[in-house]
Amino acid sequence: MGIGELQTIATVSAFIAFVGIAWWAYSPKNKKRFEEDAQLALDDKDVKALSEEQRNKDER
């Protein structure tokens, strides 16, 4: 296996990873979560006041 083949495999792997991440980021099921996360910096809520579900939403 030469250097050209390794570069091809790396390029294809990087492209597949990019497409996968873009698909995940723009999938409709994540829209609500990302909109909520975008507002976190603007919220004045205290972290202690958040429910357990809101604090651990990434573990779902």
C-alpha positions as CSV (number, residue, x, y, z in Angstrom):
1,M,0.0,0.0,0.0
2,G,1.6,3.2,-1.2
3,I,1.4,6.7,0.2
4,G,-1.2,7.7,-2.5
5,E,-3.6,5.0,-1.3
6,L,-3.2,6.0,2.3
7,Q,-3.9,9.7,1.3
8,T,-7.0,8.5,-0.6
9,I,-8.3,6.5,2.4
10,A,-7.7,9.5,4.7
11,T,-9.5,11.9,2.4
12,V,-12.5,9.6,2.0
13,S,-12.6,9.0,5.8
14,A,-12.5,12.8,6.5
15,F,-15.2,13.4,3.9
16,I,-17.5,10.7,5.4
17,A,-16.9,12.2,8.9
18,F,-17.7,15.7,7.7
19,V,-20.9,14.5,6.0
20,G,-21.9,12.6,9.2
21,I,-21.3,15.6,11.5
22,A,-23.2,17.9,9.1
23,W,-26.1,15.5,8.9
24,W,-26.2,15.3,12.7
25,A,-26.0,19.0,13.2
26,Y,-28.7,19.9,10.7
27,S,-31.1,17.0,11.5
28,P,-34.5,18.2,12.5
29,K,-34.6,16.2,15.7
30,N,-31.7,18.3,17.1
31,K,-33.2,21.7,16.2
32,K,-35.0,22.3,19.5
33,R,-32.0,21.2,21.6
34,F,-29.6,23.5,19.7
35,E,-32.0,26.4,20.0
36,E,-32.2,25.9,23.7
37,D,-28.4,25.6,24.0
38,A,-28.1,28.9,22.0
39,Q,-30.1,30.6,24.7
40,L,-28.1,29.4,27.6
41,A,-25.7,32.3,27.6
42,L,-28.6,34.7,27.7
43,D,-30.6,33.0,30.4
44,D,-30.4,34.4,33.9
45,K,-31.6,31.2,35.5
46,D,-29.4,29.7,38.2
47,V,-28.0,26.3,37.4
48,K,-29.4,25.0,40.7
49,A,-32.9,26.0,39.7
50,L,-32.8,23.8,36.6
51,S,-34.4,20.4,36.7
52,E,-32.3,17.3,36.7
53,E,-33.6,16.5,33.2
54,Q,-32.5,19.9,31.8
55,R,-29.0,19.6,33.3
56,N,-28.5,16.1,32.0
57,K,-30.1,16.3,28.5
58,D,-26.8,15.3,26.8
59,E,-27.0,11.9,28.5
60,R,-30.3,11.0,26.8
